[in-house]
Every structure is written in structure tokens, then in C-alpha cells.
Amino acid sequence: MTSARLYKPRTPLLWWLRRWTYTAFVLRELSSVFVAWTVVYLLLLVRAVSLGPDAYHRFLDRSASPWLVALNAVALAFLLYHTVTFINLTPQAMVVRRVPPRLLGGSLYLAWLLVSAVLAWLVVG
């Protein structure tokens, strides 16, 4: 008696680069890593502030290094992509009766704009 072997086609490592929809999906999933990095970075900032002025200034000095600035710039780009794709997908995932999907998505963009404006006003003054 012979044993049957399953056919397992080899999948190339960069299969997701063949179509834009696959690439967008993988980038969306990858953006979660940068969301996690941002949370860790902000927690480190809070910890440095809680430890006093010396720890805060050490944190600021480390944060000014070019590789960390570049990492945070890339993280910002991925956070924006994550947010836009989240808002665009919300009307498809959350069906509200008698509310058009464009109104739901538009209200989320408006809320994002208002919260951003309030935060900018608080930071800049």
C-alpha cells in the first residue's frame, strides 16, 4: 500500500506584491506593528515624565537621534494609513439603519479633524 502525498505548491515570499489589493492588505496588517510601537513610545514618555526632569531630558536626548526620528516618521505614515483605512472600512463593518455609509464615514473624518484641531490648539497654544 502506498501513501498519498499532498500537493503543496510553493508560494513565493513576495506573493503580496503581485496585486495592489494584496499589498494594501499586507501594509494594513503591518501598520499594527507601528501602532504598537507608538503605544510603547508614549508609555516610555509618560514613564520619563513621571521619573522627573532628568529622566525626561534623557528621553528627549535619545528621541532626537536620527534613527529614532526616522522610525517615528515612518510610524506616523503608517498610523495615518491605518486610520484612513479604518475609517473607510467602518461603514462596511457597521451598518446603521437609515444612515448612509458616506454620512457615517464623513462623520468619522469630521470627528478626527476636530480632535486633531483641539490637540493642535492645546500643543501649539
C-alpha positions as CSV (number, residue, x, y, z in Angstrom):
1,M,0.0,0.0,0.0
2,T,1.4,3.4,-1.0
3,S,0.8,6.6,0.9
4,A,-0.7,9.5,-0.9
5,R,1.3,12.7,-0.9
6,L,-0.4,16.1,-0.7
7,Y,0.4,18.6,-3.4
8,K,1.8,21.7,-1.8
9,P,2.6,24.4,-4.3
10,R,5.4,26.7,-3.3
11,T,4.3,30.3,-2.6
12,P,6.8,33.0,-3.3
13,L,7.9,35.1,-0.4
14,L,6.7,38.3,-2.0
15,W,3.4,37.0,-3.4
16,W,1.6,40.0,-2.0
17,L,3.3,42.4,-4.4
18,R,1.5,40.9,-7.4
19,R,-1.7,42.9,-6.8
20,W,-2.3,46.3,-5.3
21,T,-5.2,44.9,-3.2
22,Y,-2.8,42.3,-1.6
23,T,-0.2,44.9,-1.0
24,A,-2.7,47.3,0.6
25,F,-3.9,44.4,2.9
26,V,-0.4,43.4,4.0
27,L,0.6,47.1,4.6
28,R,-2.6,47.5,6.7
29,E,-1.6,44.5,8.8
30,L,1.9,45.7,9.1
31,S,0.7,49.1,10.3
32,S,-0.4,47.4,13.5
33,V,3.3,46.9,14.4
34,F,3.8,50.7,14.2
35,V,0.6,51.3,16.2
36,A,2.1,49.1,18.9
37,W,5.5,50.9,18.7
38,T,3.7,54.3,19.1
39,V,1.9,53.0,22.2
40,V,5.2,51.7,23.7
41,Y,6.9,55.0,22.8
42,L,4.2,57.1,24.5
43,L,4.3,54.8,27.6
44,L,8.1,55.4,27.8
45,L,7.4,59.2,27.5
46,V,4.9,59.0,30.4
47,R,7.4,57.0,32.4
48,A,10.2,59.5,31.8
49,V,7.9,62.4,32.8
50,S,6.9,60.6,36.0
51,L,10.5,60.0,36.9
52,G,11.4,63.7,36.9
53,P,13.1,66.4,34.8
54,D,16.4,64.5,34.4
55,A,14.8,61.3,33.1
56,Y,12.6,63.5,30.8
57,H,15.6,65.3,29.3
58,R,17.4,62.0,28.8
59,F,14.3,60.7,27.0
60,L,14.3,63.8,24.8
61,D,18.0,63.5,24.0
62,R,17.5,59.8,23.0
63,S,14.4,60.8,21.0
64,A,16.5,63.3,19.0
65,S,18.7,60.6,17.5
66,P,18.3,60.4,13.7
67,W,17.3,56.7,13.6
68,L,14.5,57.3,16.2
69,V,13.3,60.4,14.3
70,A,13.2,58.3,11.1
71,L,11.4,55.5,12.9
72,N,8.8,57.8,14.3
73,A,8.3,59.4,10.9
74,V,7.7,56.0,9.3
75,A,5.4,55.2,12.2
76,L,3.4,58.4,11.6
77,A,2.9,57.5,8.0
78,F,1.7,54.0,8.9
79,L,-0.6,55.4,11.6
80,L,-2.2,57.8,9.1
81,Y,-2.7,54.8,6.7
82,H,-4.1,52.7,9.5
83,T,-6.6,55.5,10.4
84,V,-7.7,56.2,6.9
85,T,-8.3,52.5,6.1
86,F,-10.1,52.0,9.4
87,I,-12.4,55.0,8.7
88,N,-13.0,53.8,5.1
89,L,-13.9,50.3,6.3
90,T,-16.2,51.3,9.2
91,P,-19.4,51.9,7.1
92,Q,-19.0,48.4,5.6
93,A,-18.5,46.8,9.0
94,M,-21.1,48.8,10.9
95,V,-24.4,49.0,9.2
96,V,-26.6,51.6,10.8
97,R,-30.2,51.7,9.6
98,R,-31.3,54.8,7.7
99,V,-27.8,56.3,7.9
100,P,-26.0,56.4,4.5
101,P,-22.5,54.9,4.6
102,R,-21.0,58.2,3.3
103,L,-22.6,60.1,6.2
104,L,-21.1,57.6,8.7
105,G,-17.6,57.8,7.2
106,G,-17.8,61.6,6.8
107,S,-18.8,62.0,10.4
108,L,-15.7,59.9,11.5
109,Y,-13.5,62.1,9.3
110,L,-15.1,65.2,10.9
111,A,-14.5,63.8,14.4
112,W,-10.9,63.1,13.5
113,L,-10.4,66.6,12.2
114,L,-12.0,68.2,15.3
115,V,-10.0,66.1,17.7
116,S,-6.8,66.9,15.8
117,A,-7.6,70.6,15.8
118,V,-8.2,70.6,19.6
119,L,-5.0,68.7,20.2
120,A,-3.0,71.1,17.9
121,W,-4.6,74.0,19.8
122,L,-3.5,72.5,23.1
123,V,0.0,71.8,22.0
124,V,0.7,74.9,19.9
125,G,-1.3,77.3,22.0
